[in-house]
Amino acid sequence: MTDDDLNHLFPTRRDQLALTVPLVLTIDQAAERLGVGRTIMYALVSSGAVESVKIGRLRRVPADALVTFLNELRAGRRDGAA
């Protein structure tokens, strides 16, 4: 079995994510990924805690903005923990 065969059978996680996760998410999709409701997601976006972009008239959340948000939450917990 060649490396190409193995890569085809067992794609890397990054390759799998690239195929399943869109570059930008709707508010509902972002809320679902974070496990929060729409109201909380809208509040996070409105406050600037979660980055969002406007595409035409549509508001979208870049998929990596959720990772950034979670990393900031984790860093705050570590910095605030005694």
Stockholm file with secondary structure:
# STOCKHOLM 1.0

chainA/1-82         MTDDDLNHLFPTRRDQLALTVPLVLTIDQAAERLGVGRTIMYALVSSGAVESVKIGRLRRVPADALVTFLNELRAGRRDGAA
#=GR chainA/1-82 SS CCHHHHHHHSCCHHHHHHHHSCSEECHHHHHHHHTCCHHHHHHHHHHTSSCCEEETTEEEEEHHHHHHHHHHHHHHHHHHCC
#=GC SS_cons        CCHHHHHHHSCCHHHHHHHHSCSEECHHHHHHHHTCCHHHHHHHHHHTSSCCEEETTEEEEEHHHHHHHHHHHHHHHHHHCC
//
